[in-house]
């Protein structure tokens, strides 16, 4: 994820932060929650695009 010069990379299985630059702890927590809430959609979109 990139936003306003901030960068974060998460693995999805399991959901874990790989690297982050300039995101606050609260922002990273919000991103993690969004990933958890949308994981099925993320996986389905990935599979549709790459398969």
Secondary structure, DSSP 8 states (H G I E B T S, - for coil): -EETTEEEEEEETTEEEEEEES--HHHHHHHHHHHHHHHHHHHHHHHHHH-
